[in-house]
Amino acid sequence: MGVGRFFSWVIVVILALVPVNWLRLWLQGEIPPSATLLQAVIGVALCWGIAGALGFFLVVSARGIRIRKAREQQALVRLQEQPLTPMVPRQALVRPGEVAYAAVEAGLREVHTVGYETETAGTSHPQLFGVGTNHHSNATSMAVNEALIVATGELVVTDERVIFAGDHKSFVLALNALVNISAYTNGFTLSDGRATHTVVIADPYQHTVFRITLQKALQAVGMR
């Protein structure tokens, strides 16, 4: 259960218990004199109505998520078992005779310098024949690097290449030139020995689609 759904269920429980607390106060005679029966009925109706509607939405959405995940799992099993199937990318351009097998949404991540930190170290020495001191300081600047998403677009696996067609940056790597593939939970680092690119795939299903398709495409060209 995600954090958002957890807190949503907390709200449902609180809204459902508030009228119960009002009933306890009424039985103990602690209801404010200004409160009327109509106000109490309206308050109970609002609390239980909102709690019921939110709870119903959470139950239905959870069922929808389970169904979607089950369908995605079935699709991945079929993808693993069936041969590579040609498809048409929406954004990336393939060469004549080149066949695309999968296209997923991805981001291109690069490490860039976003600022500098300065560290100062100093020493003090007493002056000869004097009461003062001499101060010497050295300032050292250190670059602050951060991994940033520099482009978003379509990541495509074909029978010849891996193509990233982004809005600001793009790259192409030949399958038979790939020398290193590092997989992460949300992306991959691909290298052909001359250039290294890190792509982030936020959707777990599309991440698995890319992984399976890339593995099968590499096997087809005799790489892995």
C-alpha positions in Angstrom: 0.0 0.0 0.0 1.3 3.4 -1.0 1.7 6.3 1.4 -1.1 8.2 -0.3 -3.6 5.3 0.1 -2.5 4.7 3.7 -3.3 8.3 4.7 -6.5 8.2 2.7 -7.6 5.2 4.8 -6.6 7.1 8.0 -8.9 9.9 6.9 -11.7 7.4 6.3 -11.3 6.0 9.8 -11.2 9.4 11.4 -14.4 10.6 9.6 -16.1 7.4 10.6 -15.2 7.7 14.3 -16.0 11.4 14.7 -19.8 10.7 15.0 -19.1 7.9 17.5 -17.3 10.5 19.7 -20.2 12.8 19.4 -22.5 10.0 20.6 -20.2 9.5 23.6 -20.3 13.2 24.4 -24.1 13.2 24.2 -24.4 10.2 26.5 -22.1 11.9 29.0 -24.1 15.2 28.7 -21.2 17.1 27.4 -22.8 18.4 24.2 -22.6 22.2 23.9 -26.0 23.9 24.7 -26.0 25.6 21.4 -25.9 22.3 19.4 -29.2 21.1 18.0 -30.4 17.7 16.9 -30.5 18.9 13.3 -26.9 20.0 13.4 -25.9 16.7 14.9 -27.8 14.8 12.1 -26.2 16.9 9.4 -22.7 16.5 10.9 -23.1 12.7 11.1 -24.4 12.5 7.6 -21.5 14.6 6.3 -18.9 12.6 8.1 -20.2 9.2 7.2 -21.1 10.3 3.7 -17.6 11.5 2.9 -16.0 8.5 4.7 -18.2 6.1 2.7 -17.6 7.8 -0.6 -13.8 7.9 -0.1 -13.7 4.3 1.2 -15.7 3.1 -1.8 -13.3 4.9 -4.1 -10.3 3.4 -2.4 -11.8 -0.1 -2.7 -12.7 0.3 -6.3 -9.4 1.8 -7.3 -7.5 -0.9 -5.4 -9.5 -3.6 -7.3 -8.7 -1.7 -10.6 -5.0 -1.6 -9.7 -5.0 -5.4 -9.0 -6.7 -6.1 -12.3 -4.3 -3.8 -14.2 -1.2 -5.5 -12.6 -2.6 -8.9 -13.4 -3.1 -8.0 -17.0 0.4 -6.5 -17.2 1.9 -9.6 -15.7 0.1 -11.7 -18.3 1.3 -9.4 -21.0 4.9 -9.7 -19.8 4.6 -13.5 -19.7 3.4 -13.4 -23.4 6.2 -11.0 -24.3 8.8 -13.4 -22.7 7.4 -16.4 -24.6 6.5 -15.0 -28.0 9.1 -14.0 -30.7 9.9 -10.3 -31.2 7.0 -8.5 -32.7 7.5 -5.4 -35.0 5.8 -2.2 -34.0 5.9 1.5 -35.0 7.4 4.1 -32.7 5.5 7.3 -32.2 8.5 9.6 -32.0 11.8 7.9 -32.9 12.7 7.5 -36.6 14.1 4.2 -37.8 16.1 3.6 -40.9 14.7 1.8 -44.0 14.7 -1.9 -43.3 15.2 -1.4 -39.6 12.5 -3.1 -37.4 11.4 -1.6 -34.0 10.3 -4.0 -31.3 9.5 -1.9 -28.3 9.1 1.8 -27.4 8.8 3.1 -23.9 8.7 6.5 -22.2 12.0 7.4 -20.6 14.2 10.2 -19.4 17.9 10.9 -20.1 19.9 11.4 -16.9 23.2 13.2 -16.8 25.5 14.4 -14.1 26.0 18.2 -14.2 27.7 20.7 -11.9 25.1 22.7 -10.2 27.3 24.9 -8.0 30.5 25.1 -6.0 31.3 24.8 -2.3 34.2 26.7 -0.8 36.3 25.4 2.1 38.7 27.7 3.8 41.6 26.6 5.9 43.9 29.0 7.7 46.8 29.2 10.1 48.1 31.9 12.4 51.7 32.5 13.4 53.0 35.0 16.1 54.9 37.9 14.6 58.6 38.2 15.5 59.3 41.1 17.9 55.7 42.0 17.9 52.4 41.3 19.7 50.3 40.6 16.6 50.0 37.5 14.5 50.1 36.7 10.8 47.1 34.9 9.2 47.3 32.7 6.2 44.3 31.1 4.6 43.7 28.9 1.6 40.3 28.6 -0.1 39.4 25.5 -2.0 36.4 25.3 -4.3 34.7 21.9 -4.8 32.2 21.3 -7.5 28.7 20.1 -6.5 27.5 17.6 -9.0 23.9 16.3 -9.3 22.2 13.8 -11.5 19.6 15.6 -13.6 17.0 14.6 -16.2 18.1 16.6 -19.2 15.6 15.2 -21.7 12.4 13.2 -21.9 11.2 11.1 -24.8 10.9 7.7 -26.4 13.3 4.8 -25.8 13.2 2.3 -28.7 14.7 -1.1 -29.2 15.2 -2.2 -32.8 16.9 -5.1 -34.5 19.9 -2.9 -35.0 20.0 -0.2 -32.3 18.8 1.4 -29.1 17.4 4.8 -29.9 16.5 7.6 -27.5 14.5 10.3 -29.2 14.3 13.1 -26.6 12.9 16.6 -26.6 16.3 18.2 -25.9 18.9 15.4 -26.4 18.9 12.1 -28.2 21.4 9.2 -28.7 21.8 6.1 -30.7 23.7 3.0 -29.8 24.3 0.0 -32.1 23.3 -3.3 -30.5 26.4 -5.1 -31.7 28.6 -2.4 -30.1 27.2 -2.5 -26.6 29.9 -3.5 -24.1 28.1 -2.8 -20.9 24.5 -2.8 -19.7 23.8 -1.9 -16.0 20.2 -2.4 -14.8 18.6 -0.5 -12.0 15.2 -0.6 -10.4 14.1 2.4 -12.5 16.5 2.5 -15.4 19.6 1.4 -17.3 23.1 2.6 -18.1 24.1 1.7 -21.6 27.7 2.0 -23.0 29.3 1.1 -26.3 32.8 2.0 -25.0 32.8 5.5 -26.5 29.7 6.9 -24.9 27.7 6.0 -21.8 24.1 7.0 -21.3 21.8 6.5 -18.4 18.0 6.3 -19.0 15.3 6.4 -16.4 12.0 4.6 -16.9 9.5 5.5 -14.2 6.8 3.0 -15.0 7.8 -0.5 -13.7 5.8 -2.2 -16.5 7.6 -0.3 -19.3 10.9 -0.9 -17.5 10.3 -4.6 -17.7 9.1 -4.4 -21.3 12.4 -2.6 -22.3 14.5 -5.1 -20.3 12.9 -8.2 -21.9 12.9 -6.8 -25.4 16.5 -5.6 -25.2 17.6 -9.0 -24.0 15.8 -10.8 -26.8 17.1 -8.3 -29.4 20.7 -8.9 -28.2 20.2 -12.6 -28.3 18.9 -12.3 -31.9 22.1 -10.5 -33.0 24.2 -13.0 -31.1 25.4 -10.6 -28.3 24.0 -12.3 -25.2 
